[in-house]
Amino acid sequence: MARTQQTFENDRDDPIYVSVEPWPECFELEPGDKLTLIWNAPATGDASQVNFINERELVVWPNGDIDKIVILFNGGPSDGRSWKFKHSVTG
């Protein structure tokens, strides 16, 4: 599996919210904040799927070997930067 990474940066004037599934961990990104995910992507297919809930909320589903995913917040550890969140789809 190839190592891959995906960075989400908030370039808006208001906070955005990124939920990383299936754990789930939710991160609030203030303007200028960056959230980086690093993991082993699958050999074929999409490395991740991103679902937009609305203009300020998104859900990221990394694919592949995600047991040892590394989550960085502004280039450093993300410990203490998230809260448990479970998005439910209705309808």
N, C-alpha and C positions, 0 to 999 in steps of 0.2 A: 504494500500500500504506500502511496505517495503521501508525504506530509504536506498539508495545505493550511492556509490561514485565510480568514475573512475578517476585515475590519469594518466596523460601522462607526461613522462619525456624525455627530450632531452639528449641522451647519445652520440650524434654525435659531430663532431668538427665544424659543421656549423649550422646556424639557421634552425629550422623547423617551419611550419605554420599549425595551427589547427583552423579550422572554426567550430563554434558551431551553428548548425541550429536548428530551422528555423528562428532565429532572423535576420540576421546572425551576428555573432561577430567573428572576426579573431584575433588570438593571434600569435605573433612571439615569439618562445621560443629559446633563446640563449643556448649554451651548458650549461648543468646543471640545467636549468630552469624546473619547474614542473607546470602543469596546472591541477587542480582538480575540477571536477564537482560533486555536491552533489544534489540529487533530490529523489522524491518518484517514485520508479520503478513500472511498472505494476505488477499485481498479477500473470500473466502468460506471456510467451513470452520473447523475448530479452529485456534487460534493455537499450541497446543502439545498434546502428549500426554504424560501422566505415568504411568509404570508403577512400581508398588510391588513391589520384590523381596521385602522383608520389612518389619518395623516400623521398621528403621533405615536402609534403603537404597532409593533411588528413582532412576529413570532418566527424564530429561526430553528429549523430542524436539521442539524448536521447529520450527514450519512457517512457510514464507514465504521472504523474502530474508534468509538467515542468514549470508551471507558477511561482513557487517560487524557481527556481533552484539557487543554490549558486555556484559561480565560484570563485575559489581561485587561485592566482598566487604566487607561492613559499610560500604557507601557509598563505598568507595575502589577503587582498581585491584585486580584479582585476580591480577596477576603474581606468580608464585612460590607461589601458594596451592593449586595443583592438581597432580595427577600423572596420567600416562597410565593409563587403565583401560579394559579391554574386557570388557563383560558378555556372557556367552554364555548363550543359552537352550537348555536341554536338554529333550528329551522328548516 
